Amino acid sequence: MILIIGYGNSLRQDDGAGLKLADLLALACHQSQLQARQLQVQQLATELVLDIAQPDVQAVIFADTRAMASDTDACVQIKPLPINRKPSGNKGVVGHYLSPETLLLYASVLYDRQPSSWLATVPGSNFGHGETMSDITWLA
C-alpha cells in the first residue's frame, strides 16, 4: 500500500497546495488501481510514525508546497528521500515541525520499518492569510 501524507494549511493561501497535490496523487493511485491511503495534516508530527511503520505500507509520498525559487521553478518536483540512521543538525529534535526524513528515521529506529519514500512538492509564492492560491500553484 502507498501512504500519501499531504501537509499544509489551507487557510494560508499557497501553503494548502500540498493538500491538493495529495488529493491528486490519491486519485492517480485509485485510477491506476493501486492501493493507497491518504492522510492530510497541517504539519508533520511524531504520531505519523505509527502510520508509516504499518506492515502493509510499502511506500510513502509526502506532498507539500515549496517556496518558489525562481520563475523557472514552476513545476511539481518529486525526489526520493534517503533512509538515514542518524539525524543531521536539529532535524531529530521533537518540536513544532518535523521533516519527512525525521519521521522516516523514527520509523526505522523504533519499528525497523523503512518503506520507500518520496517528497512531492508544488511551487508556491503567496503564504499569507486566505484561501485563494496563486496562479503558480495551478492546483486551485
LINBEL-V813749 format. One record per backbone hydrogen bond with DSSP energy under -0.5 kcal/mol. NH is the residue of the N-H (numbers start at 1). CO is the residue of the C=O. E is the energy in kcal/mol with one decimal. If there is no record, write none. Layout:
NH,CO,E + NH,CO,E
This chain:
2,35,-2.3 + 3,1,-0.5 + 3,59,-3.0 + 4,2,-0.6 + 4,37,-3.1 + 5,3,-0.6 + 5,61,-3.0 + 6,4,-0.7 + 6,39,-2.9 + 7,63,-2.5 + 8,41,-1.6 + 10,8,-0.6 + 12,9,-1.9 + 13,130,-3.1 + 14,126,-2.5 + 15,12,-2.2 + 16,13,-2.0 + 17,14,-2.2 + 18,15,-0.7 + 19,16,-0.7 + 20,16,-1.4 + 21,17,-2.6 + 22,18,-1.9 + 23,19,-1.7 + 24,20,-2.1 + 25,21,-2.4 + 26,22,-2.5 + 27,23,-2.3 + 28,24,-2.4 + 29,25,-2.2 + 30,26,-2.4 + 31,27,-2.7 + 32,28,-1.6 + 33,30,-1.4 + 34,29,-3.2 + 37,2,-2.6 + 39,4,-3.0 + 41,6,-2.5 + 48,45,-1.9 + 49,46,-1.9 + 50,47,-1.1 + 51,47,-0.6 + 52,48,-2.4 + 53,49,-2.4 + 54,51,-1.1 + 57,54,-1.7 + 58,1,-2.6 + 58,56,-0.7 + 59,1,-1.4 + 60,116,-2.6 + 61,3,-2.9 + 62,118,-2.8 + 63,5,-2.8 + 64,120,-2.3 + 66,122,-2.3 + 68,124,-3.0 + 73,70,-1.7 + 77,121,-2.6 + 79,119,-2.2 + 81,117,-2.5 + 82,80,-0.5 + 84,82,-0.7 + 91,88,-1.9 + 93,90,-1.7 + 95,93,-0.6 + 98,44,-0.9 + 103,99,-1.9 + 104,100,-2.3 + 105,101,-2.2 + 106,102,-2.6 + 107,103,-2.3 + 108,104,-2.1 + 109,105,-2.9 + 110,106,-2.9 + 111,106,-0.5 + 111,107,-1.4 + 112,108,-1.1 + 113,107,-1.9 + 116,58,-1.6 + 118,60,-2.2 + 119,79,-2.8 + 120,62,-3.5 + 120,118,-0.5 + 121,77,-2.8 + 121,119,-0.5 + 122,64,-1.8 + 124,66,-2.0 + 127,125,-0.5 + 130,11,-2.2 + 137,134,-1.1 + 138,134,-0.5 + 138,135,-0.8
